[in-house]
Amino acid sequence: MVKRRVFTPDFKAQVVLEELSGVKDRAALCREHQLSPQVLRRWQEEFVARASEIFATEPGRGEEQERIGELERLVGRLTLELEVVKKASHILTSRSPRNGS
């Protein structure tokens, strides 16, 4: 049984860009990377179809928002913990016997 090769998105983009920019033609790329022309055509069609997604949102914006949310939750939790420690400290110091009283 023949295992299917798996290509990274970066590799696919590089090969498609080489063809689109005219650096190499489809036949040369297929020979060089041992690809079928149908595979390369499918990659190119997908690349062109999804090109507009690049401009749809700012790069990294989703990751940044996720990280900001995570940090806000952490700040909230630490603030709550600090308040609990302050109250516990206040309660413990008010209950402890004072020296000299």
Order of alpha helices (4+ residues) and beta strands (2+ residues): alpha-alpha-alpha-alpha
